[in-house]
Amino acid sequence: MNNKIAIIGAGLSGLACAIRLAKTGYQVVVYEKNNSAGGKIVELSGKGYRFDTGASILTLPEKVEELFAFVGEPVHDYLKLKKLEINSRFFYPDGTIIDAFSDTNKFAAAIEKQSQVGKEKVIRFLKRNRTLYDLTSEIFLFSPFQKIASVPISKAVKLVTNIFFLKLFKTMHTLNKKWFGDKRIVQLFDRYATYNGSDPYRASATLSVISHLEHNIGSYIPEKGMFQLIKALVLLCKKHGVELKFNTPVQEIKIDNNRIRGLRIDGKIYNYDIIINNTDVFYTYKELLNGYTHSDKIFRRELSSSSIIFYWGVKKTFNNLQVHNILFTENYKEEFDYIFRKKMLYDDPTIYVYISSKVNRSDAPEGSENWLVMINTPNDDNHNWNWLVPQARKSILNKIHRILNVDLEKYIEFEKHSSPSGIEKWTNSYKGSLYGPSSNSVFSVFQRHANFKKTMKGLYFAGGTVHPGGGIPLCMASAKIVSELVYEDFPLENR
């Protein structure tokens, strides 16, 4: 076997895999269909405004630092992270405003001040979620648990003896409602299901672990924006000899006798024994594995939600807003019913407003702000987005006027938008789904596609649509898992 590796897709996981493998001694080529790296993490600019179009929050920064340490590079030479004092500001229809401080005690005190939920109850809940993370993360997030031998025995024993603590057969909403009672606080913690495009009324209570990352550890934002992370990884790729080929879409993964043989690109065959797929897993089976007989099981999985996003350059500043802001709907359950069951836009959607210029002033002109405004939507199922996007825009502006008491329309001087169909076109995300399969099942963690395929020697899967899931820290974990699988399956003599 030679030491050549092809990676399909220059998203976060693809770049991280490339860096790890190149450092170890493999020859790595990354093929990317777009003209730049980043996958869902890209940037948009115009009229002096700059926007992060994908991930807007970074947790577990040590997963990024771990990659830089692996290649012996000081992370601060490439990337400077700022920890937010207030993770998010929550606005409710009844006028309640709650600040989610990064300091757990301040956050708990803010909830106590604005609700009937005592400070100690919040602290106990977050302590519980820290324990949940300690019990599950090594097995379910940072190991290829589909390989039984990879699961640390001590961790497995500890997990089994505490299995009832996981509340596997309770939904996130059921747990939160029983714990807090107050509808507003329940809604606040239910929201974390949307971090992987799921429904808190059906997703397992184990997803409560997400709130631990934000409230016990903290939220970060890179100076110069999220895309700075991609720029840093591209620099590392070039420094360590990774070949990046942009505007080069892969047409097919070639397989012979259950072994990887190469890629078809622009009608030509390029031979490889090892291929790492960093594209949407649904797209891979549908478009790249032509002629391969596979189970339709993966296509029976319910997809995660998608979104409509507006990028507004706003010629005004707002002292009542933070970097991350949530304008909640009155009826959260009905909103999720519309997204996942009715497959329709809700007329009173929860609105997320991300304003990076609050911390990175260069992201907007003086006296202005860059608003990324997002609502959750169904994935694309032959929807007429040309008609739905203007309807969503109207609903959003009306709600901003109602809750924030501002006619935002007259301050918008720059505008772009994306919809599920556009997301699919740019990122190859099947039906515009942001996270691949949803977690709307108590067994979802066991059903997520593995990072390898037993029946295809030499093919590996990395990224947000496979194990362990979406978001920056999990994509970094996915890259590490895949790299270690390659080391194990195709060792180099000089390693």
Number of C-alpha atoms within 10 A of each C-alpha: 9 11 16 16 23 24 25 25 31 29 26 28 31 31 25 28 32 32 29 24 23 23 20 18 16 21 18 26 19 26 23 25 19 17 9 17 26 24 24 21 20 19 15 12 17 12 11 14 23 25 26 24 20 18 15 23 19 21 22 16 17 11 17 21 15 16 21 21 13 12 15 10 14 11 16 10 8 15 21 15 18 14 16 18 15 19 23 23 19 20 22 18 15 10 9 11 16 22 21 23 22 21 16 20 16 15 21 23 20 18 21 18 13 15 17 12 19 16 19 13 14 21 18 13 17 21 15 16 23 20 15 22 21 14 20 19 14 16 20 17 19 19 22 25 19 18 11 11 9 11 17 13 12 8 15 15 11 12 18 12 9 12 13 10 14 22 15 17 15 16 24 27 24 17 20 22 18 10 16 20 13 14 13 24 22 19 22 17 19 26 22 20 25 16 14 22 25 27 29 28 20 19 26 28 23 22 26 29 21 20 22 21 18 22 24 17 17 23 24 22 23 20 18 20 25 25 23 20 23 23 17 15 23 23 14 22 23 12 12 20 17 22 16 22 18 16 12 17 16 18 17 19 26 21 20 11 9 15 15 19 21 21 23 17 15 11 10 9 15 13 15 19 20 25 25 26 24 31 28 24 24 21 17 20 19 14 15 20 16 14 13 14 8 11 9 9 7 15 12 9 17 15 24 26 28 26 22 23 24 22 25 24 27 23 18 15 15 13 6 8 18 23 21 21 20 23 21 23 20 17 13 19 14 15 23 26 15 17 21 20 11 13 17 18 21 21 15 19 25 22 21 20 23 25 24 28 24 20 17 17 16 17 23 25 18 13 11 22 26 30 24 24 20 23 20 21 27 27 27 22 12 8 14 10 17 10 9 15 18 11 13 23 17 13 17 22 14 18 23 16 14 12 15 16 10 15 14 16 14 10 15 18 13 16 15 13 16 17 22 25 25 17 22 20 13 14 22 22 27 25 24 27 28 28 25 30 29 26 28 22 20 20 13 15 18 14 16 20 21 21 26 24 13 11 11 14 19 24 23 21 29 37 33 29 28 26 30 29 25 21 21 24 23 22 28 26 27 32 29 23 22 27 23 17 17 20 14 10 12 15 15 15 6 6 8
